[in-house]
Amino acid sequence: MKTPAAFISQKPPSPLFLKFTSNCNSKLLCANRSQTIQCGQIKSFENQPQKWSIDFKSGSEPIHLIQNSISTAATSASESASRTMKKVCLFYCPETHSLAERVAAQSDAIELRSINWRKFKDGFPNLFIPNAHGIRGQHVAFLASFSSPGKIFEQLSVIYALPKLFVSSFTLVLPFFPTGTSERMEDEGDVATAFTLARILSNIPTSRGGPTSLVTFDIHALQERFYFGDTILPCFESAIPLLLNRLQQLPDSDNISIAFPDDGAWKRFHKQLQHFPMVLRMPYVDLYCVHHAPAYKNSC
């Protein structure tokens, strides 16, 4: 319990109200004398220590007790930190339910929110977001899984609806970008479906906080960033550090080589794995090369 600032008469206070102890950093300032006297620590009724400065205004005026700025600043900083902690409402699809629970267990700032994933008799989705008014002004995220084409439409329906519920910001977490390997044309008539999916996600409505943030991991090619429009902010993350950590924990970590299926995979990831011996398959000559990057071509 905090002791409020108070006025105390110059008459010595009763021991029931205040108790002075020695060795305190508080100062006793006297207006009629250029003297600073070290005073003790003032304890409240509950015997909870508080640091105070005591100021004599004049001989006839009462003493002013003012709480020291150090204690006040610490309390204000603690309260400010609790107020500014970013709370996130995390929605999920049925495929990512268990993953969402594990994510929420890592932080008290994450609150799980569910969606009713129902279907009509004809198989089309009949969806409902419970307590939609409760997420107004909140930071909202959706943990998606585009594991099959049939799952994409129902999740897109929710993804398009959430930012329009007057939320502060919206983040789409898509761990795997499924059409990433179809990012280019080799023959006239090929359809680059990576560009198609990127255009679909680029049309997610804007929330109060601005464009949607898209987080995906280890996308097939970094240049796919430019497939997205200006109304979405793609953030490409990588799980390679987690793989490295796991490999280093193995008992035979000194006897591990990393194999790449083609030259493109080597170009994409070899910088993050360069302290391991590497195996590169070169299908156009049906040859395997064992090398240490980056001078592997000279050793083949």
N, C-alpha and C positions, 0 to 999 in steps of 0.2 A: 504494500500500500504506500503510495507516494505521500509525503508530507507537504501540504501546500505552503506557499510563501505566507508569512504571517507577521504581525507586529507584536513585539514584546516590550512591555514597559521596562524602564530602567531598574525597577525594583527586582531584586534577585528572584528568579522564578522558583516555583516549588519543585522539588526533586521528582514529583509525580509527573511533571510535564516535560522537562528537558534535563538531559544529563550531559555534562561536558567531560570528555576524556582527552588525554594528551596525545601528542604525536600525530597531528592532523595537518593537512596542507591548506586548510582554510585560513583566512586572514581577518583580523579585526582592525578596521580602518576608523580612525578617529578624525573627525573633521576639524576639531579645534587644536589638534596637535599633529605635527608631521612625524608621526610615529606609527609603525606597523607592528602589531603584537600578534604572535602566533597563538591561535586558540585551538581548542579541542574539537573533537568530532561530536556532532549533535545526533542524538538518537531519538527516533520517534517513539510513540507509545508502544509499538509492536517490537521495539528493540531492533529495528532494521536500520542499519547505518546509512546516513545520508551526508553528503558533503555540502557545506553552506559557507557563504561569505556574510559577515555581519558588518553593517555600516552604521556608525553613529552620525546622524544628521546634525544635531545640535544638542546642547545641554538639556533642552526642554522637550525635544521631539523623541518619539519612541525609536527603538532599534528596529532596523529593517533586516529581515532574514531573506537572503537571496540564494537559491540553489546554484552551486558551481556549474559553470558552462561545460566542464568535462563530462559530468554525469548526465547533464541534459542532452549534450550532443550524442553521447552513446545511446541513450534511450531513443532519441529522435532517429538515429541511424538504424536502430533495430526495427523501429516501427515502420520507417520508410522502406526497408528491405522487404518486410512482410507484405507491405502494400503493393510494391512493384514486382513481386514474384509473378512470373507469367504462368497463369493457369491455362491448361489446354484440355478441351473436350475431345476425346479420341473416339471416333466411330470406326467400325470395322465391318467387314463382310463375313459370312459364315466360314469361309476358308481361312481367314486370318484371326479367328476368335482367340485361339490359344496363344498365338504370338502377341496379340494386343494385351492379353492379360499379363504376359511376362514383361512387356514394355511398361505397363502401368505400375507393375510392382517395383520398378526401379526408381520411381519418383512420386512424391506426394502431390506434385503439381499436375499430374495427369489424371483426369477423371474419365472413366470409361462410359460411353453412351451407346445404347443398342438401337437397332433398327428392326422393324418387323418385316422380314423377307417372306412375303406371301405371294401366292400365284392365283390367277384366275383359272377357271376350268379349261380355258384354251391354252394355258401354259404361259401366258404373258405375265409379267411381274405386277403384283398388287402390293405396293410398298407404303410404309408409314413410318414417319420419324416422331417418336413419342416426345412430348414436352418440348415442342419446337420453340415456344416462347422462352424457354429457359436458357437457350444458347444465344440469345440476343446480346450483343456486345462482348461475346466471348471469343477466344482464339480456338478455332476448330481445325481438326485434322481428320483425314480419312485414310485408313490403312487398307489398300486395295490389293486384289489378286486377279490379274487378267490371265488366269490359267487356261481358259478355253474361250472360244468365240461366243459361246452361249452365256458366259458369265459377264461378258463385257457390257452388254446393253443394260442389264439391271443395275450394275454398279455405276455406270455413267448417269443413269437417271437420278441416283442419289447424289453423285458428285456435282451434277448441274444444279441440284436443288439446295444444297447446304449453303453455298455462298450468298444465296438470295434471302436467307433468313436473318439478315441484318447482323451478321457476325463481324467481329473486328478484323479477323484475317482467316484465310483458308489455306491449308497445306494438304496436298495430295502426296501420300507416300506410296510409291509403286516400286516394290523391291526389284521386280524383274520386268523389263520392257520387252514384251514377247516378240514383237516384229522387228527387233533391232538388226537381225541378220539379213533382212531384206531391205537394205538401205540404198541399193543402186541397181541400175539396169545394165545387163550384159548384152542383151539383144533387143532390137526394136519390138515393142509390145510387152516387155516385162513391166510388171507393176511393183513399184517400191512401196510396199505396205507400211514400212517404217514411217515414211512421210505421211501416209494416210492417217495412221494413229496419232502422229504428232499434230496434225491439223485438227483432229477431233478434240484432243486435249487442249489445244490452243483456244478453243471456243468456250471453255469453262467461264461462267459469268464472273465478273469482278465483285469482290466483297468490299466492305467499308474501308478496309486497309489497303486496297489496291489489287494488283494482279495475283492470281493463284501461284503459290510456290509448288513446284513439282520436284520431289526427291526420288531418284532412282539410283540403282547400284550397278556398277560395271556394265554400262551400256556398251553395245558391240563396237561402236565407232564414235569417237569424240566429236566428229564433225556433224553428228546428228543433232547437236545443239542448235544448228542453224535451220533445222526442219521446223522448229517451233516458232510461233508468231510472237509478236510483242506483247500479247495479253497474258502471257504465262512466263514464269521465271524458272527455267530448269536448273536444278542443282544436281550435278553428277557426283555421286559418292562411290567409294570402293570398299569392298570387303577383303581386299588383299592383305591389309595389316592384320586382320583376324586370322587369315590363313597362315601368315608368317608366324604369328604367335603360337598357333597350334602345332605347326611343324617343328618349331624350336623346343617344344615340350616333349617331343617323341624321344625315346631312348636312343634311337639310331639316327638322330638329326644330322649327324656328320656324313651320313651315307645316303643322302637324298638328292635326286636330280629332278628338274622340272622339265616336262615334255610339252612342247607346243605343236599343235596340229598343222600349222602353216606359218608362213612368214608374216601374215597380218596379225596373228595372235602374238607372235614374238614382238613385233613393233609396238603392240598395244600395252604389253605388260612386262617386258623384260627389264625395264629400269627399276621396277619395284622388287624384282627377284634376282638381281644381278649377282648376289653373293652365293647363289646356288649354281652348280653345274647344270647346263641346259641341253636339252635334246630337241632338235628341230627337224620335223619331217618336211621334205621338199618333194611334193608329189610329182612335179613335172620332170624330175629325174629319178624318181623312186629311190631316194637316198635319205639316210638318216645321218645327221651330223651331231656329234657331241662336242660342245664348245663352252667357252666362257665368254659371255658378252663383254664388249661389243665386237671382238675380232673373230667372230665365229666363221665368217665367210672365208677367211684365209686358212682355216684349219680343216675345211671340208675337202 
